[in-house]
Amino acid sequence: MKLSNLTPAKGSTNNTKRVGRGQGSGKGGTATRGTKGAKARAGYEHKVGFEGGQMPLQRRLPKFGFKNPTRIEYKAVNVAAIEQVAVAAKLKTVNVEDIKAAGLASKNELVKVLGKGDIKTALTITADAFSKSAIAKIEAAGGKAVVAE
């Protein structure tokens, strides 16, 4: 083996296609771009969603729906889950921080207590909102529902 015999492995290198370098190369003239039109010109960039002049999909489909800009989104937490947290931590008052610490809501979420499940312990629960059934169950167990400010 000599340095003059060394060659790269077969298929490991590609020669770049040199276009637009005269007719003798076989790739002169239009430089493999076809003839005429925006795509044959330098600096061609199509718009996002452009379909060659056909009406684009986002314009063919009808608009629908509505997003309420004033909607307040709450994380739903049931009274049964809150009672489990209170019993496990031996709490008489449960606030939003306790609910978030237990992993029932993330730190930026507003908490709404819903009435699914049963509650037997008298608890004072502080949350951002309550359903009517949750308030009824909390008060029936001898507790209090306090809306956080």
Secondary structure per residue as TSV (DSSP state, phi and psi in degrees):
chain	resnum	aa	ss	phi	psi
A	1	M	-	360.0	130.7
A	2	K	-	-125.3	157.9
A	3	L	G	-59.4	-29.5
A	4	S	G	-73.4	-15.7
A	5	N	G	-93.2	-12.3
A	6	L	-	-67.5	130.8
A	7	T	-	-139.1	153.1
A	8	P	-	-64.9	158.4
A	9	A	-	-61.6	147.9
A	10	K	T	-61.9	127.9
A	11	G	T	87.5	-2.4
A	12	S	S	-84.7	-17.2
A	13	T	-	-125.4	150.3
A	14	N	-	-124.9	140.1
A	15	N	-	-84.1	134.0
A	16	T	-	-72.8	144.0
A	17	K	-	-77.7	112.4
A	18	R	-	-89.9	101.5
A	19	V	-	-100.5	156.1
A	20	G	S	70.8	32.8
A	21	R	S	-119.0	36.9
A	22	G	-	103.3	158.8
A	23	Q	G	-67.3	-30.3
A	24	G	G	-63.8	-25.3
A	25	S	G	-75.8	-17.0
A	26	G	T	84.5	-5.5
A	27	K	S	-127.9	32.3
A	28	G	-	-90.8	-162.1
A	29	G	T	66.0	-98.9
A	30	T	T	-89.2	-3.5
A	31	A	T	54.0	44.8
A	32	T	T	63.5	16.1
A	33	R	S	-94.4	1.9
A	34	G	-	80.2	-162.7
A	35	T	S	-120.2	140.3
A	36	K	S	55.2	170.2
A	37	G	S	90.0	166.6
A	38	A	G	-59.5	-35.5
A	39	K	G	-69.8	-19.8
A	40	A	G	-83.9	-13.3
A	41	R	S	-90.4	160.1
A	42	A	T	-72.8	147.0
A	43	G	T	77.0	18.0
A	44	Y	-	-68.6	127.9
A	45	E	-	-141.0	122.3
A	46	H	-	-87.1	155.9
A	47	K	-	-74.4	154.3
A	48	V	T	-62.4	129.1
A	49	G	T	85.2	1.8
A	50	F	-	-69.9	132.1
A	51	E	B	-122.4	39.4
A	52	G	T	71.0	27.0
A	53	G	T	97.2	-19.3
A	54	Q	B	-65.4	148.6
A	55	M	-	-60.5	119.0
A	56	P	-	-64.3	155.5
A	57	L	H	-55.8	-43.4
A	58	Q	H	-67.3	-16.2
A	59	R	H	-98.3	-20.5
A	60	R	H	-76.6	-30.7
A	61	L	S	-85.4	144.5
A	62	P	-	-73.7	154.0
A	63	K	-	-78.6	145.1
A	64	F	-	-154.8	163.7
A	65	G	-	88.5	173.2
A	66	F	-	-155.1	133.6
A	67	K	-	-110.6	117.1
A	68	N	-	-76.1	115.9
A	69	P	T	-70.0	-18.4
A	70	T	T	-102.2	8.7
A	71	R	-	-64.6	138.1
A	72	I	-	-107.6	121.3
A	73	E	-	-99.0	128.4
A	74	Y	E	-113.8	153.3
A	75	K	E	-91.4	123.3
A	76	A	E	-80.8	127.5
A	77	V	E	-131.2	128.5
A	78	N	E	-86.8	154.9
A	79	V	H	-62.2	-32.5
A	80	A	H	-63.4	-40.0
A	81	A	H	-68.5	-38.4
A	82	I	H	-66.6	-39.0
A	83	E	H	-63.8	-40.0
A	84	Q	H	-60.1	-42.2
A	85	V	H	-63.7	-44.8
A	86	A	H	-65.3	-42.0
A	87	V	H	-67.0	-42.2
A	88	A	H	-64.3	-38.6
A	89	A	H	-98.0	3.4
A	90	K	T	53.5	54.8
A	91	L	-	-105.5	148.0
A	92	K	S	-104.5	-25.5
A	93	T	E	-122.2	132.0
A	94	V	E	-118.5	122.9
A	95	N	-	-114.0	-178.1
A	96	V	H	-60.9	-38.2
A	97	E	H	-62.6	-39.0
A	98	D	H	-64.6	-40.2
A	99	I	H	-64.8	-42.6
A	100	K	H	-69.7	-37.4
A	101	A	H	-65.2	-31.3
A	102	A	T	-77.5	-7.4
A	103	G	T	86.6	13.1
A	104	L	S	-81.3	-17.7
A	105	A	S	-149.9	154.6
A	106	S	-	-87.3	170.0
A	107	K	T	-65.3	-25.4
A	108	N	T	-98.5	0.9
A	109	E	-	-89.3	146.7
A	110	L	E	-85.9	144.2
A	111	V	E	-109.1	130.3
A	112	K	E	-118.9	128.1
A	113	V	E	-90.4	126.1
A	114	L	E	-109.8	162.1
A	115	G	-	-93.9	23.5
A	116	K	-	-77.9	134.4
A	117	G	S	93.3	179.6
A	118	D	-	-112.1	153.5
A	119	I	-	-132.1	126.7
A	120	K	-	-111.5	-20.9
A	121	T	S	-86.9	140.1
A	122	A	-	-78.8	108.5
A	123	L	-	-124.5	146.8
A	124	T	E	-98.9	111.6
A	125	I	E	-108.6	126.5
A	126	T	E	-109.3	124.4
A	127	A	E	-148.1	174.6
A	128	D	S	-77.0	-28.3
A	129	A	E	-159.3	158.3
A	130	F	E	-135.9	146.9
A	131	S	-	-85.6	161.6
A	132	K	H	-62.5	-39.6
A	133	S	H	-67.6	-33.8
A	134	A	H	-67.1	-44.3
A	135	I	H	-60.3	-44.4
A	136	A	H	-61.2	-43.1
A	137	K	H	-70.0	-39.1
A	138	I	H	-65.3	-45.1
A	139	E	H	-70.8	-31.7
A	140	A	H	-66.1	-30.2
A	141	A	T	-84.4	-1.7
A	142	G	T	93.2	12.8
A	143	G	-	-100.6	-170.1
A	144	K	E	-135.4	140.9
A	145	A	E	-106.4	116.9
A	146	V	E	-115.4	126.7
A	147	V	E	-83.2	123.4
A	148	A	-	-69.5	146.6
A	149	E	-	-106.0	360.0
